[in-house]
Amino acid sequence: MQPFNYTKVFSEQAAIATFEQDKTAEFIAGGTDLLGLMKDGVQVANTLVDINSLPLGDIEFHTHQIRIGATSRLSDVAFNPQIQESYPVITQALLQSASPQLRNMATVGGNLLQRVRCGYFRDPVFSCNKRTPGRGCAAITGYNRMHAIFGASEHCIAVHPSDLAVALTILDAVICIQGAEQTRQISIHDFYVLPGETPEIENLLQPGELIIAIEIPNLVCKSHYLKVRDRASYEFALVSVAIALEIEQNAIQSARIAFGGVAPKPWRAWEVEEFLKGQTINTATFIAAGELAIKEAKPQTHNEFKIELVKRVLIRGLSICCGS
């Protein structure tokens, strides 16, 4: 592991100013992903800027929204009584993430910025367009069981790893970002970008910018997060789904659906959502939704099974969310 400098800051301005002095600096709070990348030689930082003393750890409830500070620990968010009551999808997603020890350390902002879990990206021996653009993607011709069936490109087929990001996507969350000159807000739908020709760009956060909070509008809905993985805990999703429904008189009035484990970003199922509006709650509706969800799927050599899994996870998730 390359030696690095460490500095602790007590204001957002000081944190950003440190980056202005050292363009290789990285902000660190929990460090549960960054330190592993540095140990593996995948990511380099001459300076680590500790932001744990910044006032970004509160969870605030307002009339029209919930505001979660970026350094809030995952466990604190998961066990917050109001979040458990209003947005069980967030609690369910977090409690199926990582391990209790990691959730006690990891932060909301860090979780949303964690890098892909592609083994070829995390091992410098292999070629990877995310690490070195133009080198090629070893996963495309390698073992790609865990990789994308939606939204990939010829340059990258890795999937986004965050369970929380999938849940926040169906809640129309907004990411609040502080830069050197301004604060800006970006919808989570727009924050993550597909690899296309530039797989090294994963989101719209600019160098030196700091996520300070996540804002979630107050919604009246039933929600659920369902995750399928190789083992019952401490494992990333093969396929997951987050669902939020408004239901009235045995019919779905509105639907929000996003999948995890299948794309380079949380994969919003817009066509499925539109189809479900006004549909009667029954098995036939759920099956039709599942068929629509896989229409654009393009599997890799070793992950065609994910197509059937997407259908089954959605059908099961809708059934649970509808209480049928």
ZITA-V980272 format. One line per field, one symbol per residue. phi: phi as a letter, one per 30 degrees, with the letter a starting at -180 (. if undefined). psi: psi as a letter, one per 30 degrees, with the letter a starting at -180 (. if undefined). burial: 1 if it has 24 or more other ideal C-beta (glycine too) atoms within 12 Angstrom, else 0. A space follows every 10 residues. Layout:
# ZITA-V980272
phi=???
psi=???
burial=???
This chain:
# ZITA-V980272
phi=.ddbdbbccb addddddddd dbdcdbdbbd idcedddddd idbbbdbccd cddddbcdcc ccecacccdd cddeddddcd eddeddbedd eddddcchbe ddddcdcddd ddcdddcddd ddbddcdadd dbejdjcddd ccdbedcdcb idbdcabdcd cddedddddd chdbccbccd cacbbbeddc ddbddhdbdd ccacdceidb dcabcbddbc acbabbbcbd bdahadddbb bcbbbcbbhi bddabbbbcc ibadbecdcd ddeddddidd dadddddddd dddcecdbdc dcbdedddde dddddddddd ddic
psi=kklllkkklg leeeeeeeef fjfglkkkde gfeeeeeeef gekkkfkkjj gffkiggljk jleflkjjkf gkkeeeeegk eeeeeeifee eeeefgkble eeffelleee efgkllgkfe egjfelkkfe ejkffljffe gajhegakfk gllffkgllk fkeeeeefef ghlkkkkkae flklkkkfef ekllebfiff jflgklkflk kflkkjkkkj lklkkkkklf lflhklkekl kkkkkkkkhg kjelkkkkkl gflflkjkie eeeeefkfkk jleeeeeeee eefgegkjla eggfffeeee eeeeeeeeee efg.
burial=0001001010 0101110110 0100111111 1111101100 0110101111 1101011010 0000111111 1111111101 0010011111 1111111100 0110111111 1111111101 1100011111 1000001111 0101111111 1110111111 1111111111 1111111110 0000011110 1111100011 1111100111 1111111010 1111111110 0000011111 1111111000 0101111111 1111111110 0110110010 1000110011 1111001011 0010111011 1111111111 1100
